[in-house]
Amino acid sequence: MAEIRFDAEKAERMIAQVLRDEGGLLPAKANALAASICRRLSAAMPPPPAHHYRIISNSPPYASDFAVAIANVLADAEGSTLAPEDLWRLVYERGRDLSATADLSTVSG
């Protein structure tokens, strides 16, 4: 069977448009129904393979040892304009993907 892939927001807009144009629904009702349809479609989709997950989160862990260490590094760097969020983005972008065969019990969080 063929697989159809759409951006979720784009799919919701397209469905709402069809419901308005061809179903004669008012915009509010069409939007609500389209959102419901998209939630159901998303719930029915299989989860992505494990190799699409990142080992680190995409936001810095505030109030943690990492945040304190970063604050100290930035305080020691004279003239630095790098914010903790920018540094975390650099860490995240350079993070490695979780391999499909990784043992999740060995990954510390």
C-alpha positions in Angstrom: 0.0 0.0 0.0 1.3 3.5 -0.8 2.3 5.8 2.0 1.1 9.4 2.0 3.1 11.9 4.0 2.0 15.5 4.8 3.0 18.1 7.3 0.3 17.8 10.0 -0.6 21.5 9.9 -0.8 21.4 6.1 -3.0 18.3 6.2 -5.3 20.0 8.8 -5.7 23.1 6.6 -6.4 21.0 3.5 -9.0 18.8 5.3 -10.7 21.9 6.8 -10.8 23.5 3.3 -12.5 20.4 1.8 -15.0 20.3 4.7 -15.9 24.0 4.1 -15.9 23.9 0.3 -17.4 20.4 -0.4 -19.1 19.7 2.9 -20.7 23.1 3.4 -19.5 23.4 7.0 -19.0 26.7 8.7 -15.3 27.5 9.2 -15.2 27.0 13.0 -16.9 23.6 12.7 -14.7 22.6 9.7 -11.5 23.6 11.6 -12.6 21.6 14.7 -13.5 18.5 12.7 -10.2 18.7 10.7 -8.2 18.9 13.9 -10.1 15.9 15.2 -9.4 13.9 12.0 -5.7 14.8 12.1 -5.4 13.8 15.8 -6.9 10.4 14.9 -4.6 10.0 11.9 -1.5 10.9 14.0 -2.5 8.5 16.7 -2.9 5.7 14.2 0.6 6.2 12.7 3.3 3.9 13.9 6.0 5.5 16.0 9.2 6.4 14.1 12.1 4.0 14.4 14.4 4.5 17.3 17.2 5.9 15.1 15.2 9.1 14.7 15.5 9.9 18.4 18.1 12.1 19.9 20.0 11.1 23.0 19.7 14.6 24.4 16.6 16.8 24.7 16.3 19.9 22.5 16.2 22.4 25.4 18.7 22.9 28.2 18.0 21.3 31.5 17.5 24.4 33.7 18.3 24.2 37.4 20.7 21.3 36.8 24.4 20.7 37.1 24.7 21.3 33.3 23.1 24.8 33.6 25.3 25.7 36.4 28.4 24.5 34.6 27.4 26.4 31.4 26.8 29.6 33.5 30.3 29.3 35.0 31.9 28.8 31.6 30.0 31.8 30.2 30.9 33.9 33.2 34.6 33.1 32.8 34.5 33.9 29.0 35.1 37.7 28.7 33.1 39.4 26.0 31.1 36.2 25.2 27.7 36.8 23.7 26.7 33.2 23.8 23.5 32.6 25.7 22.9 29.2 27.4 20.2 28.5 24.9 22.6 29.1 22.0 25.2 26.8 23.6 22.6 24.1 24.1 21.5 24.4 20.5 25.1 23.8 19.5 25.2 20.8 21.7 21.9 19.5 20.4 22.9 20.1 16.7 26.1 18.1 17.3 24.4 15.4 19.3 24.3 11.9 17.9 21.3 10.0 16.8 20.3 7.0 18.8 21.1 3.9 16.8 18.3 1.5 16.0 20.0 -1.2 18.1 20.9 0.9 21.1 20.2 -0.4 24.5 18.2 2.3 26.1 19.0 1.1 29.6 22.6 2.3 29.2 21.5 5.9 28.2 21.6 8.2 31.2 19.3 11.1 31.3 
